């Protein structure tokens, strides 16, 4: 660039600088003049004149002049809002202490904000939940209504330009509300972690009732006085929609509190419970947590008025075992059971569960027994004690105590005393109740030979009694008598079977001698009439000779003495396992030497408990130590 051009540019810049300076000076003069006129103008109204135009009903102001984005979804996030219960005010009246009215600028009047009211719908929210701030500006025709929201900690809660607050993480932060030219109001918000399991539950979006702040600016105080025509209407009462209610555990309901008068300034309610273990309360939502009663109290924000509701959470009907004052009882639909057996335990006339007597699976107390001979009833467990009476052969008695040496305590009729324990047949289901009992001779006998029915025997009830409900063990089953000391060995065998994954299924135990004779007579008749039966009974497949007496005793059987059992094994679910023949097959196919795996497992179980086998029947086991005991023919009833 040449020197001439440089000089031209310098002249232009100088002219521009001079022009800007002149304009700036003129503007400064014009701004100073209105200020001077404002100070000297005697027609400007005082603050008191401005305040006189303020509505006296704060509630009406809130309802009629809320300034908020219409798309802000006020109260729509029901899930996030929590109970009222915070002692800090949730509505704040903020006065403009620097306001002037009728200010004129460029020929236009500027109407300043006299005061504004800040209200928050809920000041406790869950993480992810929302609440809203509402701002009401007075007077409504104020010229400038610019509102700005800021959060003191956006990491805890954020606030949008429309006043919508969102919980980000647990903690407490302040939300500042600035109204241009009128000041700042602060609201504290607490963000809580969402309780485990609360997903999907909702908390009603009841706006927190208004509360006047403690700010004394512009003489606005939480009292019943009127200052500058801004009145505070006192609460005179509160009433709940229910005075009592019954609620099932785990259920909830809503209580509604009505404040009087309806236009009271402070409608805040504090909810409390007398027993949080029974019922909790949150924003009027009552939740039943445990059994009992609790008093829910609604208290007005000034603490002067209260209303209560008695909440009852009834316990469920009693069913099952309960311990009361150190005793065990059993209830069925709230009724205490008495004089019966539950789960093999006896409940006496007062319903008290008695201690288990004896070492059997079920208590000896109440077990049935029959005398295998005439028995003296002694006053104590001693031969030298007083004789109280006699139990006749076949007499039915009840065991009421444990064994003591060779004696056991029984009751016969009205007599309670002691008898010899090796002279009684005890009912196996009463003391080993979880074995399986299928006494076919008391229903339909399954005796056969060479697959042929035995006329008059097969399919016949030979014992004269049938399956019936056994109150002692709570099952429908058969009688299965066995000599008392042999019953102890049977229980050992039962436990061995269970430990190996099996169960024992009993087909026969005590068999009256007369029944044995009846079966034997019919069996021999078939044997003599049917050559095939005779051949299969006489010789096994290896040519060894046997005969009818191997399958049915011609004289007395150990069954007739109550020391023998016919039984097999089942799986753990009770399904019978198959031996080499069906039960009570009276021919040489049932010989023990032909045992299959099932019959051998049965043999291992029974012989390990002290029983002996019979060579001709895989199912028959007996305790020969008591074979000297006499045989009997008694009716089991």
C-alpha positions in Angstrom: 0.0 0.0 0.0 1.4 3.5 -0.9 1.6 6.5 1.4 -1.4 8.2 0.0 -3.8 5.4 0.7 -2.5 5.1 4.3 -3.2 8.7 4.9 -6.8 8.3 3.6 -7.6 5.3 5.9 -6.2 7.2 9.0 -8.6 10.2 8.2 -11.7 7.9 7.9 -10.9 6.1 11.3 -10.5 9.5 13.0 -13.9 10.7 11.7 -15.6 7.4 13.0 -14.1 7.8 16.5 -15.4 11.4 16.8 -18.9 10.3 15.7 -19.1 7.4 18.3 -17.9 9.6 21.1 -20.7 12.2 20.4 -23.4 9.6 20.3 -22.2 8.0 23.6 -22.2 11.4 25.4 -25.8 12.1 24.2 -27.1 8.7 25.5 -25.6 9.2 28.9 -27.4 12.6 29.2 -30.7 11.0 28.3 -30.4 8.2 31.0 -29.6 10.6 33.8 -32.7 12.7 33.3 -35.4 10.1 34.1 -33.5 9.3 37.3 -33.6 12.9 38.4 -37.3 13.2 37.5 -38.0 10.0 39.4 -36.4 11.4 42.6 -38.2 14.7 42.3 -41.6 13.3 41.2 -44.0 13.7 44.1 -46.8 11.8 42.3 -45.2 8.4 42.6 -47.2 6.1 45.0 -45.5 4.8 48.1 -44.9 1.1 48.9 -47.9 1.0 51.1 -50.2 2.2 48.3 -48.8 -0.6 46.1 -49.3 -3.2 48.8 -52.9 -2.2 49.3 -53.7 -3.7 46.0 -52.5 -7.2 47.0 -55.2 -9.8 47.3 -55.7 -10.9 50.9 -56.5 -14.6 50.1 -53.2 -16.4 49.4 -55.0 -19.6 48.3 -57.0 -17.7 45.7 -53.8 -16.1 44.4 -52.1 -19.5 44.0 -55.0 -21.0 42.1 -55.6 -18.1 39.8 -52.1 -16.9 38.9 -49.7 -19.8 38.6 -47.0 -19.0 36.1 -45.7 -22.3 34.6 -45.2 -24.0 31.2 -48.6 -25.7 30.4 -46.6 -28.7 29.1 -44.8 -29.3 32.4 -46.9 -32.3 33.4 -47.5 -31.1 36.9 -48.1 -34.0 39.3 -47.9 -36.6 36.6 -45.1 -38.6 38.1 -47.1 -40.3 40.8 -44.4 -42.8 41.5 -41.8 -40.3 42.6 -43.5 -38.2 45.2 -43.2 -38.9 48.9 -45.1 -38.0 52.1 -45.8 -34.5 53.5 -43.9 -34.7 56.8 -41.1 -32.1 56.1 -41.1 -29.4 58.7 -39.8 -26.7 56.3 -42.4 -24.6 54.5 -43.2 -25.7 51.0 -44.8 -22.4 50.0 -42.8 -19.2 50.3 -44.1 -15.6 49.9 -41.3 -13.4 48.7 -41.8 -9.6 48.7 -40.1 -7.1 46.5 -38.5 -4.6 48.9 -37.2 -2.3 46.0 -40.4 -2.0 44.0 -41.9 1.2 42.6 -45.1 1.5 40.5 -46.1 3.6 37.6 -42.5 4.1 36.5 -42.5 5.8 33.1 -39.9 5.0 30.4 -40.1 6.3 27.0 -43.8 7.2 27.7 -44.7 3.7 28.9 -45.7 2.6 32.5 -43.7 -0.2 34.1 -45.7 -2.2 36.7 -43.2 -4.0 39.0 -43.7 -7.3 40.9 -44.9 -6.7 44.4 -44.4 -10.2 45.7 -44.4 -13.7 44.4 -45.3 -17.1 45.9 -43.3 -20.2 45.4 -45.0 -23.6 46.0 -43.5 -27.1 45.5 -45.7 -30.2 44.9 -43.4 -32.5 46.9 -40.0 -31.8 48.5 -39.0 -35.5 48.7 -38.6 -37.5 45.6 -37.1 -40.8 44.5 -34.1 -41.1 42.2 -35.6 -40.8 38.7 -38.7 -39.2 40.1 -40.0 -35.7 39.5 -41.8 -32.8 41.2 -42.7 -29.3 40.1 -42.3 -25.8 41.4 -45.1 -23.4 40.8 -44.6 -19.6 40.9 -47.4 -17.1 41.4 -46.6 -13.5 40.7 -48.5 -10.5 42.1 -49.9 -8.3 40.8 -51.0 -10.4 37.8 -50.5 -7.4 35.5 -46.8 -7.0 36.4 -44.9 -5.9 33.4 -41.9 -8.3 33.7 -42.5 -12.0 34.8 -39.2 -13.5 33.9 -38.5 -16.6 36.1 -35.2 -18.4 36.4 -34.6 -21.7 38.1 -31.1 -23.0 39.2 -30.0 -26.1 41.2 -27.2 -25.9 43.8 -26.1 -29.4 42.9 -27.3 -30.8 39.5 -25.6 -34.1 40.4 -28.4 -34.5 43.0 -31.4 -32.8 41.2 -31.8 -30.9 38.0 -34.4 -28.3 37.3 -35.8 -27.4 33.9 -36.8 -24.0 32.6 -40.4 -24.8 33.4 -39.7 -25.6 37.1 -39.8 -29.4 36.7 -37.3 -31.0 39.1 -35.8 -34.5 38.4 -34.0 -36.6 41.1 -30.6 -37.7 39.9 -28.9 -39.3 42.9 -29.5 -39.5 46.7 -28.9 -36.3 48.6 -30.2 -32.8 49.4 -29.9 -29.7 47.3 -31.5 -26.2 46.9 -33.5 -25.0 44.0 -33.3 -21.2 43.6 -36.2 -19.4 42.0 -35.4 -15.9 40.7 -38.0 -13.5 39.6 -36.4 -10.6 37.7 -36.6 -7.4 39.7 -38.3 -9.1 42.7 -35.7 -11.3 44.4 -34.9 -14.9 45.0 -36.7 -17.7 46.8 -35.1 -21.0 47.8 -36.7 -24.5 48.0 -34.9 -27.5 49.5 -35.4 -30.9 47.8 -34.4 -34.2 49.1 -33.7 -37.1 46.7 -34.0 -40.6 48.1 -32.8 -43.9 46.8 -35.8 -46.0 45.6 -36.6 -48.8 48.0 -36.0 -52.3 46.8 -39.1 -53.8 45.4 -40.9 -50.5 44.9 -40.8 -50.7 41.1 -44.3 -50.5 39.7 -45.8 -49.1 42.9 -47.2 -45.6 42.9 -47.5 -42.8 45.4 -50.4 -40.5 44.7 -49.4 -37.0 43.5 -51.1 -35.0 46.3 -49.6 -31.5 46.2 -48.0 -30.5 49.5 -50.5 -28.0 51.1 -49.4 -24.4 51.2 -47.4 -23.0 54.0 -46.3 -19.4 54.6 -42.6 -18.9 54.9 -41.0 -17.3 58.0 -39.7 -14.5 55.8 -40.7 -11.1 57.4 -39.9 -9.1 54.3 -42.7 -6.6 53.6 -44.2 -7.6 57.0 -45.6 -10.9 55.7 -45.7 -13.2 58.8 -47.3 -16.6 59.5 -49.9 -15.3 61.8 -53.5 -14.6 61.9 -52.9 -10.9 61.5 -53.3 -8.9 58.4 -50.4 -6.7 57.3 -50.6 -4.7 54.0 -53.9 -6.5 53.4 -52.1 -9.9 53.1 -54.2 -12.2 55.5 -53.3 -15.6 57.0 -56.4 -17.8 57.6 -56.0 -20.1 60.6 -56.9 -23.8 60.6 -59.8 -24.6 62.9 -60.1 -28.4 62.5 -59.2 -31.5 60.7 -61.2 -34.7 60.0 -60.3 -38.1 58.5 -62.6 -39.9 56.1 -62.3 -43.0 58.4 -62.0 -43.4 62.2 -61.2 -47.1 62.0 -60.4 -49.7 59.4 -59.3 -53.3 59.1 -56.5 -54.1 56.6 -54.9 -57.4 55.6 -51.2 -57.7 56.0 -49.4 -56.6 52.9 -52.3 -54.4 51.7 -52.7 -50.7 51.7 -55.4 -48.0 51.7 -55.6 -44.2 51.6 -56.8 -41.9 54.3 -58.0 -38.5 53.4 -57.7 -35.5 55.7 -60.2 -32.6 55.4 -59.1 -29.2 56.7 -61.5 -26.6 57.9 -62.0 -23.9 56.8 -61.5 -24.9 53.2 -59.7 -21.7 52.5 -57.2 -22.0 55.4 -53.8 -20.6 54.5 -51.8 -23.5 55.8 -53.2 -27.0 54.9 -50.1 -29.0 55.7 -50.6 -32.4 57.3 -48.1 -34.4 59.3 -48.8 -38.2 59.3 -47.6 -40.4 62.1 -48.2 -44.0 63.3 -48.2 -45.3 66.8 -46.8 -48.6 65.8 -44.7 -48.7 62.6 -44.3 -52.5 62.9 -48.0 -52.9 62.4 -48.8 -50.1 60.0 -46.8 -47.3 58.3 -48.2 -44.1 56.8 -47.0 -41.9 54.0 -48.9 -39.1 52.5 -52.1 -40.7 53.9 -51.2 -44.1 52.4 -51.5 -46.7 55.1 -49.6 -49.9 54.6 -50.2 -53.0 56.8 -46.8 -54.4 57.8 -47.6 -56.7 60.7 -50.4 -58.1 62.9 -52.0 -56.0 65.6 -53.3 -52.4 65.9 -51.9 -49.0 65.2 -53.2 -45.5 65.5 -52.7 -43.2 62.5 -52.7 -39.6 63.4 -53.1 -36.6 61.0 -51.8 -33.4 62.6 -52.2 -29.9 61.2 -49.0 -28.0 60.3 -49.4 -25.7 63.3 -49.7 -28.7 65.6 -53.0 -27.6 67.1 -55.5 -30.0 65.5 -55.4 -33.8 65.2 -57.6 -36.6 63.8 -57.0 -40.3 64.3 -57.8 -43.6 62.7 -57.4 -47.0 64.4 -56.0 -49.5 62.0 -56.4 -53.2 62.8 -54.3 -55.8 60.9 -55.9 -59.2 62.0 -53.7 -62.2 62.3 -54.6 -65.1 60.1 -56.6 -68.0 61.5 -54.5 -70.2 63.7 -53.6 -73.5 62.0 -50.8 -75.8 63.1 -48.5 -75.9 66.1 -48.2 -73.0 68.5 -46.2 -72.6 71.7 -47.9 -70.8 74.5 -46.5 -70.4 78.0 -44.0 -73.2 77.4 -46.7 -75.7 76.2 -47.3 -76.8 72.6 -50.8 -76.7 71.2 -52.3 -77.5 67.9 -55.0 -75.3 66.3 -57.3 -75.9 63.4 -59.1 -72.8 62.2 -58.5 -71.0 65.5 -59.8 -74.0 67.5 -57.5 -75.7 70.0 -57.6 -79.5 69.4 -57.9 -81.7 72.5 -58.0 -85.4 73.3 -56.5 -86.5 70.0 -53.3 -87.2 68.1 -51.7 -84.8 65.7 -48.6 -85.8 63.8 -48.4 -88.8 66.1 -48.3 -86.5 69.2 -51.1 -86.8 71.8 -53.0 -83.7 72.9 -54.5 -84.1 76.3 -57.9 -82.8 77.6 -56.5 -79.3 77.8 -54.9 -79.4 74.4 -51.4 -79.7 75.7 -49.0 -81.7 73.5 -47.6 -84.6 75.6 -44.0 -85.7 75.5 -43.3 -88.7 73.3 -43.2 -91.9 75.2 -40.9 -94.8 74.1 -38.4 -95.1 71.3 -40.8 -95.9 68.5 -41.4 -93.5 65.6 -44.7 -92.6 67.1 -45.4 -92.3 70.9 -46.3 -95.4 72.7 -49.1 -93.4 74.4 -52.4 -94.5 73.0 -51.1 -97.5 71.0 -53.5 -100.5 70.9 -52.5 -103.9 72.2 -54.1 -107.3 72.8 -53.3 -109.8 75.5 -51.9 -113.2 74.2 -52.9 -114.8 77.5 -54.6 -113.8 80.7 -52.5 -111.0 82.2 -52.4 -109.7 85.8 -52.6 -105.9 86.0 -50.1 -104.8 88.7 -50.1 -101.5 90.6 -46.4 -100.9 89.8 -43.7 -102.4 87.6 -43.0 -105.2 90.1 -44.2 -108.8 90.6 -44.7 -108.1 94.3 -47.0 -105.1 93.8 -50.7 -105.2 94.3 -52.8 -106.9 91.7 -55.4 -104.5 90.3 -57.2 -106.8 87.9 -56.8 -109.2 84.9 -56.8 -108.6 81.2 -58.3 -111.8 79.6 -56.9 -113.5 76.5 -57.5 -111.3 73.5 -58.4 -108.4 75.8 -57.9 -105.0 74.1 -55.9 -102.5 76.0 -54.3 -99.0 75.5 -50.7 -98.3 76.3 -50.3 -95.2 78.5 -46.7 -95.3 79.5 -43.2 -96.5 78.6 -41.9 -100.0 79.3 -40.1 -100.4 82.7 -38.0 -103.6 82.7 -40.3 -106.5 81.7 -43.4 -104.4 82.4 -45.3 -101.8 80.4 -48.0 -99.4 81.6 -51.5 -100.0 80.1 -55.1 -99.1 80.7 -57.8 -101.7 80.5 -61.3 -100.4 81.0 -61.0 -98.1 84.1 -57.9 -99.9 85.4 -54.5 -98.4 84.9 -51.5 -100.6 85.8 -48.6 -102.7 84.5 -48.5 -105.9 82.5 -45.7 -108.0 81.0 -44.6 -106.4 77.7 -43.7 -109.8 76.0 -47.3 -111.0 76.5 -49.0 -108.4 74.3 -49.5 -107.9 70.6 -49.0 -104.2 69.8 -50.5 -102.7 66.7 -47.6 -101.9 64.3 -49.2 -98.9 62.5 -49.7 -97.1 65.9 -45.9 -97.1 66.5 -44.3 -97.3 63.1 -46.9 -95.4 61.1 -44.9 -94.7 58.0 -44.3 -98.2 56.9 -46.9 -99.5 54.4 -49.6 -101.9 55.5 -51.6 -104.0 53.0 -53.2 -106.8 55.1 -54.9 -108.6 52.2 -56.4 -111.3 54.5 -58.4 -108.5 56.1 -59.8 -107.5 52.7 -59.5 -110.0 49.9 -56.9 -112.7 50.4 -54.4 -113.2 47.6 -53.4 -116.8 48.4 -52.9 -118.9 45.2 -51.1 -122.0 44.2 -49.7 -122.7 40.7 -51.6 -119.5 39.7 -54.9 -121.2 40.8 -57.3 -119.6 43.2 -57.9 -121.5 46.4 -61.7 -121.9 46.8 -63.1 -120.2 49.8 -59.8 -118.4 50.5 -58.7 -116.3 47.5 -60.6 -113.0 47.5 -62.1 -113.6 51.0 -61.8 -111.4 54.1 -60.4 -114.0 56.5 -59.9 -111.8 59.5 -63.3 -110.2 59.9 -62.1 -106.6 60.0 -61.2 -104.0 57.3 -59.1 -100.9 56.8 -60.3 -98.0 58.9 -59.3 -94.5 60.0 -56.6 -94.6 62.7 -57.1 -91.5 64.8 -53.8 -91.9 66.5 -51.7 -91.6 63.3 -54.3 -89.7 61.2 -54.4 -92.3 58.5 -56.7 -95.0 57.1 -55.0 -98.3 57.6 -55.3 -101.9 58.9 -54.5 -103.5 62.2 -51.2 -105.3 62.1 -50.5 -106.9 65.5 -47.0 -108.1 66.4 -45.5 -109.3 69.7 -44.2 -106.2 71.5 -40.4 -107.1 71.6 -40.6 -108.2 67.9 -42.1 -104.9 67.0 -38.9 -103.2 68.2 -36.9 -105.3 65.7 -39.4 -104.5 63.0 -38.8 -100.8 63.6 -35.0 -101.3 63.2 -35.6 -103.1 59.9 -37.8 -100.3 58.7 -35.1 -97.7 59.5 -32.6 -99.8 57.6 -34.8 -100.0 54.6 -35.4 -96.3 54.6 -31.7 -95.6 54.9 -31.2 -97.6 51.7 -33.9 -95.8 49.8 -36.7 -98.4 50.3 -39.8 -98.8 52.4 -41.3 -102.0 54.0 -44.7 -103.1 52.8 -46.4 -105.5 55.3 -48.9 -108.1 54.0 -49.4 -110.1 57.1 -48.4 -110.2 60.8 -50.3 -111.9 63.5 -52.6 -114.6 62.0 -55.2 -116.3 64.2 -54.6 -120.1 64.5 -58.1 -120.9 63.4 -57.6 -118.9 60.2 -54.4 -120.8 59.5 -56.3 -124.1 59.8 -59.0 -122.8 57.4 -56.5 -121.8 54.8 -54.5 -125.1 55.2 -57.6 -127.2 54.8 -58.7 -125.4 51.6 -55.1 -125.5 50.2 -54.8 -129.3 50.7 -58.1 -129.9 49.0 -57.0 -128.0 45.9 -53.6 -129.8 46.1 -55.4 -133.2 46.0 -57.7 -132.2 43.2 -55.4 -130.5 40.8 -52.4 -132.5 39.5 -50.6 -129.4 38.2 -50.8 -127.7 41.7 -49.6 -130.9 43.3 -46.6 -131.2 41.0 -45.6 -127.6 41.5 -46.0 -127.8 45.3 -44.1 -131.2 45.6 -41.0 -130.6 43.5 -39.0 -127.6 42.4 -37.4 -127.2 39.0 -34.3 -128.8 40.3 -36.2 -132.0 41.5 -36.0 -131.3 45.2 -39.1 -132.5 47.1 -41.1 -130.1 49.3 -44.9 -130.4 50.0 -47.8 -128.5 51.4 -46.5 -128.2 55.0 -43.6 -126.0 53.7 -46.1 -123.3 52.6 -48.8 -123.6 55.3 -48.1 -125.1 58.7 -50.0 -128.2 59.5 -49.9 -127.4 63.2 -49.2 -123.9 64.6 -47.4 -121.2 62.6 -45.2 -118.5 64.0 -47.8 -116.1 62.6 -50.1 -117.6 65.2 -47.7 -116.4 67.9 -47.3 -112.9 66.6 -43.6 -113.3 65.8 -43.7 -113.6 62.0 -44.3 -111.2 59.1 -45.0 -111.5 55.4 -43.6 -108.4 53.7 -41.7 -107.0 50.7 -40.0 -103.7 49.8 -41.0 -100.7 47.8 -39.1 -97.8 46.3 -39.0 -94.5 48.3 -42.3 -93.4 46.7 -44.1 -96.6 47.8 -44.1 -98.5 44.5 -43.8 -102.2 45.2 -40.7 -103.9 43.6 -41.2 -107.3 42.0 -39.7 -110.4 43.5 -39.6 -113.8 41.7 -43.4 -114.4 42.4 -46.3 -112.4 43.6 -46.9 -112.3 47.4 -48.6 -115.5 48.8 -47.8 -117.8 45.9 -47.9 -121.2 47.6 -45.6 -123.3 45.4 -42.0 -124.0 44.8 -41.4 -121.0 42.5 -41.4 -118.9 45.8 -38.4 -120.7 47.2 -35.8 -118.5 48.7 -33.1 -120.2 46.7 -34.7 -118.6 43.6 -34.5 -115.1 45.1 -34.1 -112.3 42.6 -32.4 -109.0 43.4 -35.5 -107.6 45.1 -35.9 -110.6 47.4 -32.2 -110.6 48.2 -32.4 -106.9 49.2 -35.4 -107.7 51.5 -33.4 -110.5 53.0 -30.4 -108.3 53.7 -32.6 -105.7 55.5 -34.5 -108.2 57.6 -31.7 -110.5 58.7 -29.5 -107.6 59.6 -32.2 -106.6 62.1 -32.4 -110.1 63.8 -35.1 -111.8 61.7 -34.7 -115.3 60.3 -35.9 -116.5 56.9 -38.1 -119.4 55.7 -36.6 -121.5 52.9 -39.9 -122.0 51.1 -41.2 -118.4 51.1 -39.2 -115.4 50.0 -41.6 -113.0 51.9 -41.7 -114.7 55.3 -39.5 -113.5 58.2 -39.8 -114.4 61.9 -38.1 -113.9 65.3 -37.6 -117.5 66.6 -36.2 -116.3 70.0 -39.9 -116.2 71.1 -41.1 -119.4 69.4 -41.8 -121.0 72.8 -44.7 -118.5 73.3 -48.1 -120.2 72.8 -50.2 -119.7 69.7 -53.7 -118.1 69.9 -56.9 -117.5 68.0 -58.1 -114.1 69.0 -60.3 -111.7 67.1 -58.5 -108.4 66.3 -61.0 -105.6 66.7 
